Amino acid sequence: MLFEVLGQLEVRTNGQLTPCGGPKNQKILAALLLASGQTVPITHLVDVVWEADPPATAAKQVRNAISDLRRVLPPDGPSI
């Protein structure tokens, strides 16, 4: 699996583009990649997605986005 983070975020598996969702999912994935091997608090991911004034459902939306990413990324990829 290849993650391209300079420019537009792209995920490639065996040379094929793997769609990882919209801007919210891409921001979360980028933040997780930057913190590889570290625990990333939900509050940090909320800050990454919503710079100011996150909605009341922000933490739930982040959890849903992570669930979406787990579904589309191959199981042999990085653990998120």
Biopython code that builds the backbone (N, CA, C, O; Angstrom):
import numpy as np
from Bio.PDB.StructureBuilder import StructureBuilder

atoms = [
    (1, "MET", "N", (0.850, -1.161, 0.000)),
    (1, "MET", "CA", (0.000, 0.000, 0.000)),
    (1, "MET", "C", (0.898, 1.226, 0.000)),
    (1, "MET", "O", (1.901, 1.267, 0.713)),
    (2, "LEU", "N", (0.543, 2.216, -0.791)),
    (2, "LEU", "CA", (1.311, 3.440, -0.924)),
    (2, "LEU", "C", (0.416, 4.619, -0.596)),
    (2, "LEU", "O", (-0.688, 4.746, -1.126)),
    (3, "PHE", "N", (0.904, 5.479, 0.284)),
    (3, "PHE", "CA", (0.188, 6.709, 0.615)),
    (3, "PHE", "C", (0.964, 7.873, 0.016)),
    (3, "PHE", "O", (2.146, 8.045, 0.314)),
    (4, "GLU", "N", (0.324, 8.666, -0.815)),
    (4, "GLU", "CA", (0.941, 9.850, -1.403)),
    (4, "GLU", "C", (0.353, 11.062, -0.708)),
    (4, "GLU", "O", (-0.842, 11.338, -0.821)),
    (5, "VAL", "N", (1.205, 11.786, 0.015)),
    (5, "VAL", "CA", (0.689, 12.888, 0.827)),
    (5, "VAL", "C", (1.185, 14.259, 0.370)),
    (5, "VAL", "O", (0.719, 15.278, 0.879)),
    (6, "LEU", "N", (2.104, 14.302, -0.564)),
    (6, "LEU", "CA", (2.523, 15.592, -1.104)),
    (6, "LEU", "C", (1.596, 15.919, -2.262)),
    (6, "LEU", "O", (1.509, 15.163, -3.230)),
    (7, "GLY", "N", (0.910, 17.037, -2.163)),
    (7, "GLY", "CA", (-0.139, 17.332, -3.125)),
    (7, "GLY", "C", (-1.436, 16.738, -2.611)),
    (7, "GLY", "O", (-1.684, 16.722, -1.405)),
    (8, "GLN", "N", (-2.261, 16.253, -3.518)),
    (8, "GLN", "CA", (-3.531, 15.643, -3.122)),
    (8, "GLN", "C", (-3.269, 14.278, -2.503)),
    (8, "GLN", "O", (-2.469, 13.500, -3.022)),
    (9, "LEU", "N", (-3.946, 13.987, -1.392)),
    (9, "LEU", "CA", (-3.798, 12.692, -0.723)),
    (9, "LEU", "C", (-4.354, 11.591, -1.613)),
    (9, "LEU", "O", (-5.499, 11.653, -2.060)),
    (10, "GLU", "N", (-3.521, 10.578, -1.864)),
    (10, "GLU", "CA", (-3.962, 9.413, -2.623)),
    (10, "GLU", "C", (-3.480, 8.156, -1.929)),
    (10, "GLU", "O", (-2.400, 8.123, -1.338)),
    (11, "VAL", "N", (-4.302, 7.123, -2.014)),
    (11, "VAL", "CA", (-3.950, 5.816, -1.472)),
    (11, "VAL", "C", (-3.942, 4.849, -2.652)),
    (11, "VAL", "O", (-4.906, 4.774, -3.414)),
    (12, "ARG", "N", (-2.843, 4.113, -2.793)),
    (12, "ARG", "CA", (-2.742, 3.142, -3.877)),
    (12, "ARG", "C", (-2.443, 1.767, -3.301)),
    (12, "ARG", "O", (-1.569, 1.605, -2.450)),
    (13, "THR", "N", (-3.183, 0.792, -3.779)),
    (13, "THR", "CA", (-2.981, -0.599, -3.394)),
    (13, "THR", "C", (-2.685, -1.381, -4.658)),
    (13, "THR", "O", (-3.505, -1.433, -5.575)),
    (14, "ASN", "N", (-1.511, -1.987, -4.703)),
    (14, "ASN", "CA", (-1.079, -2.716, -5.902)),
    (14, "ASN", "C", (-1.201, -1.852, -7.153)),
    (14, "ASN", "O", (-1.612, -2.326, -8.213)),
    (15, "GLY", "N", (-0.840, -0.579, -7.015)),
    (15, "GLY", "CA", (-0.869, 0.348, -8.137)),
    (15, "GLY", "C", (-2.231, 0.932, -8.452)),
    (15, "GLY", "O", (-2.335, 1.846, -9.270)),
    (16, "GLN", "N", (-3.273, 0.423, -7.821)),
    (16, "GLN", "CA", (-4.633, 0.895, -8.083)),
    (16, "GLN", "C", (-5.036, 1.952, -7.056)),
    (16, "GLN", "O", (-4.778, 1.799, -5.862)),
    (17, "LEU", "N", (-5.662, 3.010, -7.525)),
    (17, "LEU", "CA", (-6.155, 4.059, -6.640)),
    (17, "LEU", "C", (-7.257, 3.502, -5.748)),
    (17, "LEU", "O", (-8.210, 2.897, -6.238)),
    (18, "THR", "N", (-7.130, 3.706, -4.443)),
    (18, "THR", "CA", (-8.120, 3.262, -3.470)),
    (18, "THR", "C", (-8.847, 4.495, -2.952)),
    (18, "THR", "O", (-8.254, 5.286, -2.219)),
    (19, "PRO", "N", (-10.114, 4.682, -3.312)),
    (19, "PRO", "CA", (-10.835, 5.857, -2.814)),
    (19, "PRO", "C", (-10.999, 5.783, -1.303)),
    (19, "PRO", "O", (-11.391, 4.748, -0.763)),
    (20, "CYS", "N", (-10.700, 6.878, -0.631)),
    (20, "CYS", "CA", (-10.803, 6.864, 0.833)),
    (20, "CYS", "C", (-11.852, 7.850, 1.341)),
    (20, "CYS", "O", (-11.908, 8.129, 2.539)),
    (21, "GLY", "N", (-12.674, 8.373, 0.454)),
    (21, "GLY", "CA", (-13.753, 9.251, 0.897)),
    (21, "GLY", "C", (-13.470, 10.709, 0.612)),
    (21, "GLY", "O", (-12.508, 11.061, -0.070)),
    (22, "GLY", "N", (-14.330, 11.540, 1.151)),
    (22, "GLY", "CA", (-14.255, 12.969, 0.914)),
    (22, "GLY", "C", (-13.219, 13.677, 1.772)),
    (22, "GLY", "O", (-12.383, 13.038, 2.410)),
    (23, "PRO", "N", (-13.284, 14.992, 1.782)),
    (23, "PRO", "CA", (-12.291, 15.798, 2.490)),
    (23, "PRO", "C", (-12.153, 15.460, 3.979)),
    (23, "PRO", "O", (-11.047, 15.477, 4.519)),
    (24, "LYS", "N", (-13.267, 15.155, 4.638)),
    (24, "LYS", "CA", (-13.204, 14.823, 6.068)),
    (24, "LYS", "C", (-12.357, 13.565, 6.276)),
    (24, "LYS", "O", (-11.452, 13.551, 7.111)),
    (25, "ASN", "N", (-12.655, 12.515, 5.516)),
    (25, "ASN", "CA", (-11.895, 11.271, 5.637)),
    (25, "ASN", "C", (-10.436, 11.490, 5.281)),
    (25, "ASN", "O", (-9.550, 10.937, 5.933)),
    (26, "GLN", "N", (-10.174, 12.285, 4.262)),
    (26, "GLN", "CA", (-8.807, 12.540, 3.839)),
    (26, "GLN", "C", (-8.024, 13.295, 4.909)),
    (26, "GLN", "O", (-6.856, 12.988, 5.147)),
    (27, "LYS", "N", (-8.641, 14.262, 5.546)),
    (27, "LYS", "CA", (-7.965, 15.004, 6.626)),
    (27, "LYS", "C", (-7.654, 14.080, 7.797)),
    (27, "LYS", "O", (-6.571, 14.148, 8.378)),
    (28, "ILE", "N", (-8.602, 13.222, 8.141)),
    (28, "ILE", "CA", (-8.391, 12.293, 9.251)),
    (28, "ILE", "C", (-7.286, 11.304, 8.906)),
    (28, "ILE", "O", (-6.409, 11.046, 9.730)),
    (29, "LEU", "N", (-7.317, 10.749, 7.699)),
    (29, "LEU", "CA", (-6.280, 9.810, 7.291)),
    (29, "LEU", "C", (-4.911, 10.479, 7.296)),
    (29, "LEU", "O", (-3.939, 9.885, 7.761)),
    (30, "ALA", "N", (-4.821, 11.692, 6.793)),
    (30, "ALA", "CA", (-3.538, 12.410, 6.787)),
    (30, "ALA", "C", (-3.028, 12.617, 8.211)),
    (30, "ALA", "O", (-1.840, 12.432, 8.475)),
    (31, "ALA", "N", (-3.906, 12.995, 9.118)),
    (31, "ALA", "CA", (-3.498, 13.200, 10.516)),
    (31, "ALA", "C", (-3.028, 11.892, 11.137)),
    (31, "ALA", "O", (-2.055, 11.880, 11.892)),
    (32, "LEU", "N", (-3.703, 10.798, 10.830)),
    (32, "LEU", "CA", (-3.295, 9.494, 11.362)),
    (32, "LEU", "C", (-1.956, 9.046, 10.776)),
    (32, "LEU", "O", (-1.128, 8.472, 11.483)),
    (33, "LEU", "N", (-1.745, 9.305, 9.494)),
    (33, "LEU", "CA", (-0.467, 8.953, 8.876)),
    (33, "LEU", "C", (0.683, 9.755, 9.480)),
    (33, "LEU", "O", (1.772, 9.224, 9.700)),
    (34, "LEU", "N", (0.436, 11.022, 9.742)),
    (34, "LEU", "CA", (1.476, 11.868, 10.336)),
    (34, "LEU", "C", (1.831, 11.434, 11.749)),
    (34, "LEU", "O", (2.936, 11.695, 12.224)),
    (35, "ALA", "N", (0.900, 10.775, 12.418)),
    (35, "ALA", "CA", (1.124, 10.325, 13.801)),
    (35, "ALA", "C", (1.324, 8.811, 13.839)),
    (35, "ALA", "O", (0.991, 8.171, 14.837)),
    (36, "SER", "N", (1.851, 8.246, 12.787)),
    (36, "SER", "CA", (2.009, 6.793, 12.683)),
    (36, "SER", "C", (2.654, 6.203, 13.927)),
    (36, "SER", "O", (3.695, 6.671, 14.390)),
    (37, "GLY", "N", (2.013, 5.162, 14.461)),
    (37, "GLY", "CA", (2.534, 4.483, 15.639)),
    (37, "GLY", "C", (2.163, 5.137, 16.956)),
    (37, "GLY", "O", (2.558, 4.660, 18.020)),
    (38, "GLN", "N", (1.412, 6.221, 16.896)),
    (38, "GLN", "CA", (1.017, 6.949, 18.107)),
    (38, "GLN", "C", (-0.507, 6.927, 18.239)),
    (38, "GLN", "O", (-1.234, 6.815, 17.252)),
    (39, "THR", "N", (-0.959, 7.036, 19.463)),
    (39, "THR", "CA", (-2.382, 7.185, 19.710)),
    (39, "THR", "C", (-2.773, 8.618, 19.398)),
    (39, "THR", "O", (-2.110, 9.560, 19.831)),
    (40, "VAL", "N", (-3.848, 8.780, 18.648)),
    (40, "VAL", "CA", (-4.324, 10.116, 18.285)),
    (40, "VAL", "C", (-5.686, 10.323, 18.933)),
    (40, "VAL", "O", (-6.637, 9.611, 18.611)),
    (41, "PRO", "N", (-5.792, 11.291, 19.846)),
    (41, "PRO", "CA", (-7.081, 11.519, 20.507)),
    (41, "PRO", "C", (-8.143, 12.021, 19.521)),
    (41, "PRO", "O", (-7.843, 12.739, 18.567)),
    (42, "ILE", "N", (-9.363, 11.630, 19.777)),
    (42, "ILE", "CA", (-10.496, 12.097, 18.965)),
    (42, "ILE", "C", (-10.518, 13.629, 18.933)),
    (42, "ILE", "O", (-10.816, 14.227, 17.899)),
    (43, "THR", "N", (-10.204, 14.254, 20.062)),
    (43, "THR", "CA", (-10.234, 15.721, 20.112)),
    (43, "THR", "C", (-9.270, 16.337, 19.099)),
    (43, "THR", "O", (-9.563, 17.384, 18.521)),
    (44, "HIS", "N", (-8.125, 15.692, 18.885)),
    (44, "HIS", "CA", (-7.173, 16.201, 17.890)),
    (44, "HIS", "C", (-7.757, 16.062, 16.484)),
    (44, "HIS", "O", (-7.638, 16.972, 15.663)),
    (45, "LEU", "N", (-8.389, 14.918, 16.214)),
    (45, "LEU", "CA", (-8.969, 14.719, 14.889)),
    (45, "LEU", "C", (-10.137, 15.668, 14.640)),
    (45, "LEU", "O", (-10.341, 16.122, 13.514)),
    (46, "VAL", "N", (-10.896, 15.966, 15.679)),
    (46, "VAL", "CA", (-11.963, 16.966, 15.551)),
    (46, "VAL", "C", (-11.347, 18.310, 15.172)),
    (46, "VAL", "O", (-11.864, 19.004, 14.297)),
    (47, "ASP", "N", (-10.249, 18.679, 15.822)),
    (47, "ASP", "CA", (-9.569, 19.941, 15.504)),
    (47, "ASP", "C", (-9.026, 19.951, 14.079)),
    (47, "ASP", "O", (-9.022, 20.992, 13.422)),
    (48, "VAL", "N", (-8.571, 18.802, 13.603)),
    (48, "VAL", "CA", (-8.043, 18.714, 12.241)),
    (48, "VAL", "C", (-9.155, 18.956, 11.220)),
    (48, "VAL", "O", (-8.952, 19.653, 10.225)),
    (49, "VAL", "N", (-10.315, 18.383, 11.469)),
    (49, "VAL", "CA", (-11.412, 18.496, 10.509)),
    (49, "VAL", "C", (-12.113, 19.855, 10.615)),
    (49, "VAL", "O", (-12.396, 20.491, 9.600)),
    (50, "TRP", "N", (-12.385, 20.290, 11.828)),
    (50, "TRP", "CA", (-13.070, 21.569, 12.045)),
    (50, "TRP", "C", (-12.132, 22.475, 12.820)),
    (50, "TRP", "O", (-11.946, 22.293, 14.024)),
    (51, "GLU", "N", (-11.555, 23.422, 12.161)),
    (51, "GLU", "CA", (-10.594, 24.307, 12.810)),
    (51, "GLU", "C", (-11.246, 25.136, 13.908)),
    (51, "GLU", "O", (-10.610, 25.460, 14.911)),
    (52, "ALA", "N", (-12.505, 25.476, 13.716)),
    (52, "ALA", "CA", (-13.236, 26.248, 14.721)),
    (52, "ALA", "C", (-14.702, 25.847, 14.675)),
    (52, "ALA", "O", (-15.226, 25.470, 13.627)),
    (53, "ASP", "N", (-15.342, 25.931, 15.806)),
    (53, "ASP", "CA", (-16.769, 25.657, 15.915)),
    (53, "ASP", "C", (-17.201, 24.292, 15.377)),
    (53, "ASP", "O", (-18.026, 24.228, 14.467)),
    (54, "PRO", "N", (-16.660, 23.206, 15.920)),
    (54, "PRO", "CA", (-17.118, 21.890, 15.468)),
    (54, "PRO", "C", (-18.566, 21.663, 15.890)),
    (54, "PRO", "O", (-19.009, 22.193, 16.910)),
    (55, "PRO", "N", (-19.301, 20.879, 15.110)),
    (55, "PRO", "CA", (-20.681, 20.587, 15.494)),
    (55, "PRO", "C", (-20.715, 19.698, 16.734)),
    (55, "PRO", "O", (-19.711, 19.089, 17.103)),
    (56, "ALA", "N", (-21.861, 19.633, 17.359)),
    (56, "ALA", "CA", (-22.021, 18.799, 18.554)),
    (56, "ALA", "C", (-21.764, 17.326, 18.244)),
    (56, "ALA", "O", (-21.401, 16.557, 19.134)),
    (57, "THR", "N", (-21.948, 16.937, 17.000)),
    (57, "THR", "CA", (-21.769, 15.540, 16.598)),
    (57, "THR", "C", (-20.367, 15.259, 16.041)),
    (57, "THR", "O", (-20.153, 14.218, 15.421)),
    (58, "ALA", "N", (-19.424, 16.161, 16.249)),
    (58, "ALA", "CA", (-18.097, 16.033, 15.637)),
    (58, "ALA", "C", (-17.398, 14.730, 16.010)),
    (58, "ALA", "O", (-16.871, 14.051, 15.128)),
    (59, "ALA", "N", (-17.379, 14.365, 17.272)),
    (59, "ALA", "CA", (-16.687, 13.137, 17.689)),
    (59, "ALA", "C", (-17.321, 11.914, 17.021)),
    (59, "ALA", "O", (-16.607, 11.006, 16.595)),
    (60, "LYS", "N", (-18.637, 11.883, 16.927)),
    (60, "LYS", "CA", (-19.321, 10.764, 16.275)),
    (60, "LYS", "C", (-18.978, 10.739, 14.785)),
    (60, "LYS", "O", (-18.757, 9.668, 14.220)),
    (61, "GLN", "N", (-18.932, 11.896, 14.153)),
    (61, "GLN", "CA", (-18.585, 11.954, 12.733)),
    (61, "GLN", "C", (-17.163, 11.460, 12.494)),
    (61, "GLN", "O", (-16.902, 10.789, 11.495)),
    (62, "VAL", "N", (-16.242, 11.785, 13.399)),
    (62, "VAL", "CA", (-14.866, 11.305, 13.278)),
    (62, "VAL", "C", (-14.840, 9.784, 13.418)),
    (62, "VAL", "O", (-14.178, 9.104, 12.635)),
    (63, "ARG", "N", (-15.542, 9.255, 14.392)),
    (63, "ARG", "CA", (-15.594, 7.794, 14.565)),
    (63, "ARG", "C", (-16.184, 7.101, 13.332)),
    (63, "ARG", "O", (-15.708, 6.042, 12.921)),
    (64, "ASN", "N", (-17.214, 7.701, 12.751)),
    (64, "ASN", "CA", (-17.816, 7.142, 11.537)),
    (64, "ASN", "C", (-16.827, 7.184, 10.373)),
    (64, "ASN", "O", (-16.742, 6.234, 9.595)),
    (65, "ALA", "N", (-16.083, 8.279, 10.254)),
    (65, "ALA", "CA", (-15.094, 8.400, 9.180)),
    (65, "ALA", "C", (-13.996, 7.348, 9.345)),
    (65, "ALA", "O", (-13.555, 6.757, 8.359)),
    (66, "ILE", "N", (-13.557, 7.111, 10.568)),
    (66, "ILE", "CA", (-12.540, 6.086, 10.817)),
    (66, "ILE", "C", (-13.089, 4.710, 10.451)),
    (66, "ILE", "O", (-12.377, 3.890, 9.871)),
    (67, "SER", "N", (-14.333, 4.461, 10.785)),
    (67, "SER", "CA", (-14.969, 3.199, 10.410)),
    (67, "SER", "C", (-15.005, 3.048, 8.894)),
    (67, "SER", "O", (-14.728, 1.968, 8.372)),
    (68, "ASP", "N", (-15.342, 4.123, 8.184)),
    (68, "ASP", "CA", (-15.344, 4.104, 6.718)),
    (68, "ASP", "C", (-13.954, 3.773, 6.181)),
    (68, "ASP", "O", (-13.813, 2.962, 5.266)),
    (69, "LEU", "N", (-12.926, 4.405, 6.753)),
    (69, "LEU", "CA", (-11.551, 4.165, 6.301)),
    (69, "LEU", "C", (-11.147, 2.713, 6.541)),
    (69, "LEU", "O", (-10.486, 2.103, 5.700)),
    (70, "ARG", "N", (-11.535, 2.174, 7.659)),
    (70, "ARG", "CA", (-11.211, 0.769, 7.951)),
    (70, "ARG", "C", (-11.847, -0.174, 6.934)),
    (70, "ARG", "O", (-11.280, -1.216, 6.606)),
    (71, "ARG", "N", (-13.021, 0.194, 6.440)),
    (71, "ARG", "CA", (-13.707, -0.638, 5.445)),
    (71, "ARG", "C", (-13.021, -0.588, 4.081)),
    (71, "ARG", "O", (-12.972, -1.602, 3.386)),
    (72, "VAL", "N", (-12.491, 0.571, 3.684)),
    (72, "VAL", "CA", (-11.947, 0.701, 2.323)),
    (72, "VAL", "C", (-10.452, 0.396, 2.236)),
    (72, "VAL", "O", (-9.958, 0.044, 1.165)),
    (73, "LEU", "N", (-9.730, 0.525, 3.340)),
    (73, "LEU", "CA", (-8.298, 0.242, 3.300)),
    (73, "LEU", "C", (-8.070, -1.250, 3.464)),
    (73, "LEU", "O", (-8.751, -1.895, 4.261)),
    (74, "PRO", "N", (-7.129, -1.802, 2.728)),
    (74, "PRO", "CA", (-6.851, -3.241, 2.851)),
    (74, "PRO", "C", (-6.410, -3.606, 4.262)),
    (74, "PRO", "O", (-5.752, -2.811, 4.933)),
    (75, "PRO", "N", (-6.769, -4.804, 4.714)),
    (75, "PRO", "CA", (-6.439, -5.212, 6.078)),
    (75, "PRO", "C", (-4.939, -5.324, 6.333)),
    (75, "PRO", "O", (-4.512, -5.270, 7.486)),
    (76, "ASP", "N", (-4.126, -5.480, 5.281)),
    (76, "ASP", "CA", (-2.682, -5.578, 5.489)),
    (76, "ASP", "C", (-2.015, -4.213, 5.545)),
    (76, "ASP", "O", (-0.792, -4.117, 5.644)),
    (77, "GLY", "N", (-2.829, -3.147, 5.482)),
    (77, "GLY", "CA", (-2.297, -1.801, 5.552)),
    (77, "GLY", "C", (-2.030, -1.386, 6.980)),
    (77, "GLY", "O", (-2.090, -2.216, 7.888)),
    (78, "PRO", "N", (-1.736, -0.117, 7.195)),
    (78, "PRO", "CA", (-1.455, 0.351, 8.549)),
    (78, "PRO", "C", (-2.681, 0.248, 9.429)),
    (78, "PRO", "O", (-3.811, 0.344, 8.950)),
    (79, "SER", "N", (-2.458, 0.053, 10.696)),
    (79, "SER", "CA", (-3.551, -0.050, 11.662)),
    (79, "SER", "C", (-4.002, 1.343, 12.050)),
    (79, "SER", "O", (-3.206, 2.140, 12.543)),
    (80, "ILE", "N", (-5.292, 1.647, 11.828)),
    (80, "ILE", "CA", (-5.806, 2.961, 12.234)),
    (80, "ILE", "C", (-6.995, 2.783, 13.137)),
    (80, "ILE", "O", (-7.578, 3.767, 13.592)),
]
sb = StructureBuilder()
sb.init_structure("model")
sb.init_model(0)
sb.init_chain("A")
sb.init_seg("    ")
for serial, (resi, resn, name, xyz) in enumerate(atoms, 1):
    if name == "N":
        sb.init_residue(resn, " ", resi, " ")
    sb.init_atom(name, np.array(xyz, "f"), 0.0, 1.0, " ", f" {name:<3s}", serial, name[0])
structure = sb.get_structure()
